[in-house]
Amino acid sequence: MRRRGKTYRTLLEFPVILLVSFVLVFGFVRPVIAAPFYVGSESMVPTLKVWDRVLINKVAYDFTGPNRGDIVLFESPASAKDPLIKRVVGLPGETVELRDGTLYVNGEPQEEPYLRKHRPDGRPYGPQRVPEGHVFVMGDNRANSFDSRFFGPVPQENLIGESLVRFWPPTRAGVP
């Protein structure tokens, strides 16, 4: 008789555990901690390709600011459309300039091994000082990127989170 009671208890625990797990994942984790995002443009090629899926860490900037090189998801200051994903290249107080396809921050050329090399963007930009509370973002595919050169520095409050890991397709899974 004792065995039967344990079986019923186990059968009742499973749906409760499943329900609690569902509530935690979709009620807390996804809206607060992390969320999947699919890349819908070629602006981050070769780092992120169209249809790649990345997991966004939504608490990344709750306690600290972004770093140069971070790949961030943000609400575009230029439109209310879908969020954009770009790389932080300039921090508050820094001066950003693009000359002959090379990015300069505070007059120093930047090493950017992640750029799409065979289609560089030779158009000049700047110099522009990044205001306090903002970041300057650009795509890795500079010739095909709608970024801060067009809509200006991004207010830090527009940052949704940082790209944590690429999980799709499985052959390209890893840290972007």
C-alpha positions in Angstrom: 0.0 0.0 0.0 2.9 2.3 0.8 4.3 1.7 -2.7 1.1 2.8 -4.4 1.0 6.1 -2.4 4.6 6.9 -3.5 3.7 6.2 -7.1 0.7 8.6 -7.0 2.9 11.3 -5.3 5.5 10.9 -8.0 2.9 11.2 -10.7 1.5 14.4 -9.1 5.0 15.9 -8.6 6.0 15.6 -12.3 3.2 18.0 -13.7 3.9 20.4 -10.8 7.6 20.5 -11.5 6.9 20.9 -15.2 4.5 23.8 -14.5 7.0 25.5 -12.2 9.8 25.1 -14.7 7.6 26.5 -17.5 6.7 29.5 -15.3 10.3 30.1 -14.4 11.6 29.9 -18.0 8.8 31.9 -19.7 7.8 34.1 -16.8 11.2 35.1 -15.4 14.2 33.9 -17.4 13.1 35.0 -20.8 11.7 38.4 -20.0 14.3 39.3 -17.3 17.6 37.3 -17.8 18.1 35.9 -21.3 16.2 35.7 -24.6 16.8 34.3 -28.0 17.2 36.6 -31.0 17.6 35.9 -34.7 19.9 37.9 -36.9 17.9 39.4 -39.7 20.5 41.4 -41.7 24.0 41.1 -43.1 25.3 44.0 -41.1 27.3 41.7 -38.7 28.8 39.3 -41.4 31.1 37.4 -41.0 30.7 37.3 -37.2 26.9 36.7 -37.3 25.1 35.6 -40.5 21.5 36.0 -41.5 19.3 33.6 -39.6 21.9 32.9 -36.9 20.3 32.6 -33.5 22.0 34.2 -30.5 21.1 34.2 -26.8 21.0 37.7 -25.4 22.1 38.3 -21.8 19.5 40.9 -20.7 21.2 41.6 -17.3 24.7 42.2 -18.7 24.5 46.0 -18.3 22.4 46.2 -15.1 25.5 46.6 -12.9 28.2 47.7 -15.4 28.5 49.5 -18.7 29.3 48.0 -22.0 32.9 47.4 -23.2 34.4 48.2 -26.6 33.9 45.0 -28.7 30.7 43.9 -27.1 28.0 42.8 -29.5 24.8 44.4 -28.2 21.1 44.2 -29.0 19.4 47.6 -28.7 16.3 49.6 -29.6 17.2 51.8 -32.5 17.0 55.5 -31.7 16.1 56.0 -35.4 12.9 53.9 -35.5 10.5 51.8 -33.6 11.1 48.7 -35.7 12.8 45.6 -34.6 15.9 45.8 -32.3 19.3 46.0 -34.0 22.4 44.0 -33.2 25.8 45.7 -33.6 29.3 45.9 -32.1 30.2 48.7 -29.5 33.2 50.6 -31.0 33.0 53.8 -29.0 32.4 54.5 -25.3 31.2 57.6 -23.5 33.7 60.5 -23.9 35.7 58.9 -26.7 36.1 60.4 -30.2 35.3 58.0 -33.1 36.5 58.5 -36.6 36.6 56.3 -39.8 39.3 57.0 -42.4 40.2 54.9 -45.3 38.4 51.9 -43.9 40.2 52.1 -40.5 38.4 53.0 -37.2 40.2 55.5 -35.0 39.2 55.9 -31.3 40.8 59.0 -29.7 43.1 59.2 -32.7 44.4 55.6 -32.3 43.8 53.1 -35.1 41.9 50.0 -33.8 42.7 46.4 -34.5 39.4 44.8 -35.7 40.1 41.2 -36.8 36.3 40.5 -37.0 35.6 42.9 -39.9 34.5 41.8 -43.3 37.7 42.4 -45.1 36.8 41.9 -48.8 34.2 44.6 -48.7 35.6 47.4 -46.6 33.7 50.7 -46.3 36.0 53.5 -47.4 33.6 56.3 -46.7 35.0 58.7 -44.1 33.1 59.5 -40.9 33.7 61.9 -38.0 35.4 62.7 -35.9 32.5 62.5 -33.4 32.6 62.6 -29.7 30.4 60.0 -28.0 28.2 61.8 -25.4 28.0 60.6 -21.8 25.5 57.8 -21.3 25.8 56.7 -25.0 27.8 54.2 -27.0 28.8 54.3 -30.7 27.9 51.0 -32.5 28.9 49.7 -35.9 28.3 46.5 -37.9 31.2 44.2 -38.8 30.1 44.4 -42.4 30.7 48.2 -42.5 29.7 48.6 -46.2 26.2 47.2 -45.4 25.4 48.4 -41.9 22.8 50.9 -40.7 24.6 52.0 -37.5 25.6 55.0 -35.4 27.1 56.7 -38.5 23.5 57.2 -39.7 21.4 57.5 -36.5 24.1 58.7 -34.0 25.3 57.3 -30.7 22.9 55.0 -28.9 21.6 55.9 -25.4 22.7 53.2 -22.9 19.1 52.9 -21.7 18.3 51.6 -25.2 20.6 48.6 -24.7 18.6 45.4 -24.3 21.6 43.2 -23.6 24.8 41.6 -24.8 25.1 38.7 -27.2 26.1 35.7 -25.0 26.3 32.7 -27.4 25.3 31.7 -30.9 23.3 28.5 -30.6 22.0 28.1 -34.2 23.0 26.7 -36.6 24.7 24.0 -34.5 27.7 23.9 -36.8 28.4 27.6 -35.9 27.5 27.4 -32.2 29.8 29.2 -29.9 30.7 32.7 -28.6 30.5 35.2 -31.4 
